Amino acid sequence: MNAATTTDPEGLVRPGIAGWVGHIADSAAATPRAFGHYLRTRPVRTIVLTALVVLLLIYPWLNNAVLQPLIRSGLPLPVPDDTTATFMLIFATMAIGLNIVAGFAGLLDLGYVAFYAIGAYTAAFLASPHIGSLSLILFSDLAPGYPGIHLPFIAIVPIAALIAATFGVLLGAPTLRLRGDYLAIVTLGFGEITPVVFKNLVGVNFSFGPIHLVDANLTGGAVGINPIDPPSFLGIEFGATSGGAAVYLGLIIVVLAVVIARNLERSRMGRAWMAIREDELAAEMMGVNTVRTKLLAFGLGAAFAGVAGSFQASYLGATTSDFFQFSTSILVLIMIILGGIGNIWGVFVGALTLVFVDKTFLPWLAQRIQSVDPSLPNATQYNFLIFGIILVIMMRFRPEGFIPSRQRAAELHHAPPGQTIASAATLGDAAIRSEETSEAIAEKQAEDEEPS
């Protein structure tokens, strides 16, 4: 059946847009029944995720109406403000994208921040007066003739995703035949080169056909590009000065990212990614085009980072190469490892937790320590040391992460209750034990049959 068709209960096929609308309506109608099923089979996990979703929905109101007045009255609470909450959702989008590359396909990408930077600079070029020689204004309140390109945020997001995905494919095409540490080194180099390129594209002299550049400042250099138009819908702005409105825009982006990643995981392509992750040679022998499949993983993962970068630049109203350091790639990788690599909800929780610790809890802890003894060290200076300690502790006591995927839990620790899932290694061990048992029985029978 075509992807744009669906079947109603009477068996009639509804094509095109009607099919998509019908599919969404059927899914919405089945949600209460599905929720009840998960509540019976996985009560703890379902309750925790439901509480998390409800908290995210009411948090902007709860923060501004209840928590911030308590903090201003002197009550010490490590509560993330609207900016931190927005960055929690930005990094959650990035973590979901990296989970496609590292969690689903098993490819170690240490240069993921490069696609984050590409998305940010795409938004900067398409929603700022930086390109002053042009005047293109679309669905904006700016006066006609205002310099620069000014597209709406809803148009910038797919463009940023497409450009980042294109660079992901261009990076992957010559390198994805590499494996393991070699692939990690190549992606690390790409992640280090990209911010340097953006920082040094000033004073460019270039001539090719009708294109003539003389001392052109393409990316703003170390200063970056500023200002960038904030996201705006129906007259409502979602920039850094908009308070909790930007949190809701981030929630919409994260929900779309989760839906897309969930559908990819359950698709034929998702099964091919997991086959490559488990054994690339066996997947190739079974007919999986490993190069094309890994290219799609790289491209789609990069698209998520491009969306996150475009939202970050539009939200802050500025972008510079200093935002995109190697430490950002490592931070996102730690998020998916701590949350539960291969599990979308685990990665989401890991991203929220780590950004909260980095931007809210550690500064709060530093203030408490300094108030006791100003000579004590500042906790924020040792954030990566603290993350490393947390990572070591997790690898020792819960290597599968906060919310592991079922297969990961079976491989590294144990399967969740009520689930009988075994990894290839487990099955191999069982086969060896079975073979040893069979040999022992055969030897025992041979001894019994020998004449006394």
Order of alpha helices (4+ residues) and beta strands (2+ residues): beta-beta-alpha-alpha-alpha-alpha-alpha-beta-beta-beta-alpha-alpha-beta-beta-beta-beta-alpha-alpha-alpha-alpha-alpha-alpha-alpha-alpha-alpha-alpha
